[in-house]
Amino acid sequence: MRRAVAIVIDGIAAAGPTIARDVAAICGVGLVSYGAWLAYPPVGFIVLGVMVLLAAIFNARRAD
């Protein structure tokens, strides 16, 4: 059991920089969308949708 826990902890530690980058990106997208929403609420949803769409396109291109 201890060995399994150690393997999981090592995996999480190895993925740390990737997880931190992804969390920062999600927070950034949320803040930009919220700022747009403060200016005009429908624009916040449009900005969020465009950013998610762009992220999906970039991830699909990177996978190829």
N, CA, C and O atoms as a GROMACS GRO file, in nm:
protein
  256
    1MET      N    1   0.082  -0.120   0.000
    1MET     CA    2   0.000   0.000   0.000
    1MET      C    3   0.087   0.126   0.000
    1MET      O    4   0.059   0.223  -0.071
    2ARG      N    5   0.194   0.123   0.082
    2ARG     CA    6   0.282   0.240   0.086
    2ARG      C    7   0.348   0.263  -0.048
    2ARG      O    8   0.369   0.377  -0.090
    3ARG      N    9   0.381   0.156  -0.115
    3ARG     CA   10   0.446   0.168  -0.246
    3ARG      C   11   0.351   0.234  -0.346
    3ARG      O   12   0.392   0.319  -0.425
    4ALA      N   13   0.224   0.197  -0.342
    4ALA     CA   14   0.125   0.256  -0.432
    4ALA      C   15   0.108   0.405  -0.404
    4ALA      O   16   0.098   0.485  -0.497
    5VAL      N   17   0.105   0.441  -0.278
    5VAL     CA   18   0.091   0.582  -0.240
    5VAL      C   19   0.215   0.659  -0.286
    5VAL      O   20   0.203   0.772  -0.335
    6ALA      N   21   0.333   0.601  -0.271
    6ALA     CA   22   0.456   0.667  -0.314
    6ALA      C   23   0.457   0.688  -0.466
    6ALA      O   24   0.504   0.791  -0.514
    7ILE      N   25   0.406   0.590  -0.540
    7ILE     CA   26   0.399   0.603  -0.686
    7ILE      C   27   0.306   0.717  -0.725
    7ILE      O   28   0.336   0.795  -0.815
    8VAL      N   29   0.193   0.726  -0.658
    8VAL     CA   30   0.096   0.832  -0.687
    8VAL      C   31   0.156   0.969  -0.654
    8VAL      O   32   0.143   1.063  -0.732
    9ILE      N   33   0.222   0.980  -0.540
    9ILE     CA   34   0.283   1.107  -0.500
    9ILE      C   35   0.393   1.147  -0.598
    9ILE      O   36   0.404   1.264  -0.633
   10ASP      N   37   0.473   1.051  -0.642
   10ASP     CA   38   0.577   1.080  -0.741
   10ASP      C   39   0.517   1.128  -0.873
   10ASP      O   40   0.570   1.219  -0.936
   11GLY      N   41   0.407   1.067  -0.913
   11GLY     CA   42   0.340   1.109  -1.037
   11GLY      C   43   0.285   1.250  -1.027
   11GLY      O   44   0.297   1.328  -1.122
   12ILE      N   45   0.227   1.283  -0.914
   12ILE     CA   46   0.173   1.418  -0.894
   12ILE      C   47   0.287   1.521  -0.892
   12ILE      O   48   0.275   1.629  -0.949
   13ALA      N   49   0.397   1.486  -0.824
   13ALA     CA   50   0.511   1.578  -0.818
   13ALA      C   51   0.572   1.600  -0.957
   13ALA      O   52   0.615   1.711  -0.989
   14ALA      N   53   0.576   1.496  -1.038
   14ALA     CA   54   0.631   1.510  -1.173
   14ALA      C   55   0.541   1.596  -1.261
   14ALA      O   56   0.589   1.667  -1.349
   15ALA      N   57   0.410   1.589  -1.236
   15ALA     CA   58   0.315   1.665  -1.317
   15ALA      C   59   0.291   1.805  -1.261
   15ALA      O   60   0.211   1.880  -1.317
   16GLY      N   61   0.358   1.841  -1.153
   16GLY     CA   62   0.336   1.969  -1.086
   16GLY      C   63   0.344   2.090  -1.176
   16GLY      O   64   0.251   2.171  -1.177
   17PRO      N   65   0.453   2.107  -1.253
   17PRO     CA   66   0.460   2.226  -1.340
   17PRO      C   67   0.348   2.232  -1.444
   17PRO      O   68   0.298   2.340  -1.475
   18THR      N   69   0.310   2.117  -1.497
   18THR     CA   70   0.202   2.114  -1.595
   18THR      C   71   0.070   2.153  -1.530
   18THR      O   72  -0.007   2.230  -1.586
   19ILE      N   73   0.045   2.099  -1.411
   19ILE     CA   74  -0.078   2.132  -1.340
   19ILE      C   75  -0.081   2.280  -1.305
   19ILE      O   76  -0.184   2.345  -1.320
   20ALA      N   77   0.031   2.334  -1.259
   20ALA     CA   78   0.036   2.476  -1.223
   20ALA      C   79   0.011   2.564  -1.345
   20ALA      O   80  -0.060   2.664  -1.335
   21ARG      N   81   0.067   2.527  -1.460
   21ARG     CA   82   0.045   2.605  -1.583
   21ARG      C   83  -0.102   2.602  -1.624
   21ARG      O   84  -0.158   2.704  -1.663
   22ASP      N   85  -0.163   2.484  -1.615
   22ASP     CA   86  -0.304   2.472  -1.652
   22ASP      C   87  -0.395   2.550  -1.558
   22ASP      O   88  -0.490   2.614  -1.603
   23VAL      N   89  -0.367   2.545  -1.429
   23VAL     CA   90  -0.447   2.620  -1.332
   23VAL      C   91  -0.433   2.771  -1.357
   23VAL      O   92  -0.531   2.844  -1.351
   24ALA      N   93  -0.311   2.816  -1.385
   24ALA     CA   94  -0.290   2.958  -1.415
   24ALA      C   95  -0.365   3.000  -1.541
   24ALA      O   96  -0.422   3.109  -1.546
   25ALA      N   97  -0.365   2.914  -1.642
   25ALA     CA   98  -0.436   2.946  -1.766
   25ALA      C   99  -0.586   2.954  -1.742
   25ALA      O  100  -0.653   3.044  -1.792
   26ILE      N  101  -0.640   2.861  -1.665
   26ILE     CA  102  -0.784   2.862  -1.636
   26ILE      C  103  -0.821   2.987  -1.556
   26ILE      O  104  -0.923   3.049  -1.583
   27CYS      N  105  -0.738   3.023  -1.459
   27CYS     CA  106  -0.764   3.145  -1.381
   27CYS      C  107  -0.757   3.269  -1.471
   27CYS      O  108  -0.839   3.360  -1.457
   28GLY      N  109  -0.661   3.273  -1.560
   28GLY     CA  110  -0.649   3.387  -1.652
   28GLY      C  111  -0.770   3.401  -1.742
   28GLY      O  112  -0.821   3.511  -1.761
   29VAL      N  113  -0.815   3.290  -1.798
   29VAL     CA  114  -0.934   3.294  -1.884
   29VAL      C  115  -1.055   3.340  -1.803
   29VAL      O  116  -1.135   3.421  -1.851
   30GLY      N  117  -1.068   3.290  -1.683
   30GLY     CA  118  -1.180   3.332  -1.598
   30GLY      C  119  -1.176   3.480  -1.565
   30GLY      O  120  -1.280   3.546  -1.567
   31LEU      N  121  -1.059   3.532  -1.535
   31LEU     CA  122  -1.047   3.674  -1.501
   31LEU      C  123  -1.075   3.764  -1.621
   31LEU      O  124  -1.140   3.868  -1.607
   32VAL      N  125  -1.026   3.725  -1.738
   32VAL     CA  126  -1.053   3.806  -1.858
   32VAL      C  127  -1.202   3.805  -1.888
   32VAL      O  128  -1.261   3.909  -1.920
   33SER      N  129  -1.264   3.688  -1.878
   33SER     CA  130  -1.407   3.677  -1.903
   33SER      C  131  -1.488   3.759  -1.801
   33SER      O  132  -1.584   3.826  -1.837
   34TYR      N  133  -1.447   3.752  -1.675
   34TYR     CA  134  -1.516   3.829  -1.572
   34TYR      C  135  -1.502   3.979  -1.595
   34TYR      O  136  -1.597   4.055  -1.577
   35GLY      N  137  -1.383   4.022  -1.635
   35GLY     CA  138  -1.363   4.164  -1.664
   35GLY      C  139  -1.450   4.210  -1.780
   35GLY      O  140  -1.506   4.320  -1.777
   36ALA      N  141  -1.462   4.127  -1.882
   36ALA     CA  142  -1.550   4.161  -1.994
   36ALA      C  143  -1.695   4.164  -1.948
   36ALA      O  144  -1.773   4.248  -1.992
   37TRP      N  145  -1.732   4.072  -1.860
   37TRP     CA  146  -1.869   4.066  -1.808
   37TRP      C  147  -1.901   4.192  -1.727
   37TRP      O  148  -2.014   4.240  -1.729
   38LEU      N  149  -1.802   4.245  -1.656
   38LEU     CA  150  -1.826   4.368  -1.579
   38LEU      C  151  -1.858   4.485  -1.672
   38LEU      O  152  -1.937   4.573  -1.637
   39ALA      N  153  -1.797   4.486  -1.790
   39ALA     CA  154  -1.824   4.593  -1.885
   39ALA      C  155  -1.963   4.577  -1.947
   39ALA      O  156  -2.038   4.674  -1.958
   40TYR      N  157  -1.996   4.454  -1.987
   40TYR     CA  158  -2.125   4.427  -2.050
   40TYR      C  159  -2.149   4.276  -2.038
   40TYR      O  160  -2.079   4.199  -2.104
   41PRO      N  161  -2.246   4.232  -1.957
   41PRO     CA  162  -2.259   4.089  -1.925
   41PRO      C  163  -2.258   3.991  -2.043
   41PRO      O  164  -2.191   3.889  -2.033
   42PRO      N  165  -2.328   4.016  -2.154
   42PRO     CA  166  -2.322   3.917  -2.263
   42PRO      C  167  -2.181   3.900  -2.321
   42PRO      O  168  -2.147   3.792  -2.369
   43VAL      N  169  -2.102   4.005  -2.318
   43VAL     CA  170  -1.966   3.996  -2.374
   43VAL      C  171  -1.881   3.899  -2.292
   43VAL      O  172  -1.792   3.834  -2.347
   44GLY      N  173  -1.905   3.890  -2.163
   44GLY     CA  174  -1.830   3.797  -2.080
   44GLY      C  175  -1.847   3.654  -2.128
   44GLY      O  176  -1.750   3.579  -2.134
   45PHE      N  177  -1.968   3.615  -2.162
   45PHE     CA  178  -1.994   3.480  -2.212
   45PHE      C  179  -1.933   3.459  -2.350
   45PHE      O  180  -1.882   3.351  -2.380
   46ILE      N  181  -1.938   3.561  -2.433
   46ILE     CA  182  -1.881   3.551  -2.567
   46ILE      C  183  -1.729   3.535  -2.558
   46ILE      O  184  -1.671   3.450  -2.625
   47VAL      N  185  -1.665   3.616  -2.474
   47VAL     CA  186  -1.520   3.607  -2.458
   47VAL      C  187  -1.480   3.470  -2.405
   47VAL      O  188  -1.385   3.410  -2.454
   48LEU      N  189  -1.552   3.420  -2.306
   48LEU     CA  190  -1.521   3.288  -2.251
   48LEU      C  191  -1.537   3.180  -2.357
   48LEU      O  192  -1.452   3.092  -2.368
   49GLY      N  193  -1.643   3.186  -2.435
   49GLY     CA  194  -1.664   3.088  -2.540
   49GLY      C  195  -1.555   3.092  -2.646
   49GLY      O  196  -1.509   2.987  -2.692
   50VAL      N  197  -1.513   3.212  -2.684
   50VAL     CA  198  -1.406   3.224  -2.784
   50VAL      C  199  -1.276   3.168  -2.729
   50VAL      O  200  -1.203   3.100  -2.801
   51MET      N  201  -1.245   3.196  -2.604
   51MET     CA  202  -1.120   3.147  -2.546
   51MET      C  203  -1.120   2.994  -2.534
   51MET      O  204  -1.019   2.929  -2.560
   52VAL      N  205  -1.232   2.937  -2.494
   52VAL     CA  206  -1.240   2.791  -2.486
   52VAL      C  207  -1.228   2.730  -2.625
   52VAL      O  208  -1.161   2.628  -2.642
   53LEU      N  209  -1.292   2.790  -2.722
   53LEU     CA  210  -1.282   2.740  -2.859
   53LEU      C  211  -1.138   2.747  -2.910
   53LEU      O  212  -1.090   2.653  -2.972
   54LEU      N  213  -1.069   2.857  -2.885
   54LEU     CA  214  -0.930   2.870  -2.926
   54LEU      C  215  -0.841   2.767  -2.856
   54LEU      O  216  -0.751   2.710  -2.917
   55ALA      N  217  -0.865   2.744  -2.728
   55ALA     CA  218  -0.788   2.645  -2.655
   55ALA      C  219  -0.809   2.505  -2.715
   55ALA      O  220  -0.714   2.427  -2.726
   56ALA      N  221  -0.931   2.474  -2.752
   56ALA     CA  222  -0.959   2.344  -2.812
   56ALA      C  223  -0.889   2.331  -2.948
   56ALA      O  224  -0.835   2.226  -2.980
   57ILE      N  225  -0.891   2.437  -3.026
   57ILE     CA  226  -0.823   2.434  -3.157
   57ILE      C  227  -0.673   2.417  -3.140
   57ILE      O  228  -0.612   2.335  -3.209
   58PHE      N  229  -0.612   2.493  -3.048
   58PHE     CA  230  -0.468   2.483  -3.028
   58PHE      C  231  -0.429   2.344  -2.975
   58PHE      O  232  -0.326   2.289  -3.016
   59ASN      N  233  -0.510   2.289  -2.885
   59ASN     CA  234  -0.480   2.155  -2.835
   59ASN      C  235  -0.493   2.049  -2.944
   59ASN      O  236  -0.415   1.954  -2.949
   60ALA      N  237  -0.590   2.065  -3.031
   60ALA     CA  238  -0.607   1.969  -3.141
   60ALA      C  239  -0.491   1.979  -3.240
   60ALA      O  240  -0.444   1.877  -3.290
   61ARG      N  241  -0.444   2.100  -3.266
   61ARG     CA  242  -0.330   2.116  -3.358
   61ARG      C  243  -0.201   2.061  -3.297
   61ARG      O  244  -0.117   2.005  -3.367
   62ARG      N  245  -0.186   2.078  -3.166
   62ARG     CA  246  -0.067   2.030  -3.098
   62ARG      C  247  -0.064   1.877  -3.095
   62ARG      O  248   0.043   1.817  -3.100
   63ALA      N  249  -0.180   1.815  -3.087
   63ALA     CA  250  -0.188   1.669  -3.081
   63ALA      C  251  -0.150   1.605  -3.214
   63ALA      O  252  -0.107   1.489  -3.217
   64ASP      N  253  -0.166   1.678  -3.322
   64ASP     CA  254  -0.134   1.621  -3.456
   64ASP      C  255   0.010   1.614  -3.481
   64ASP      O  256   0.053   1.569  -3.587
   0.00000   0.00000   0.00000
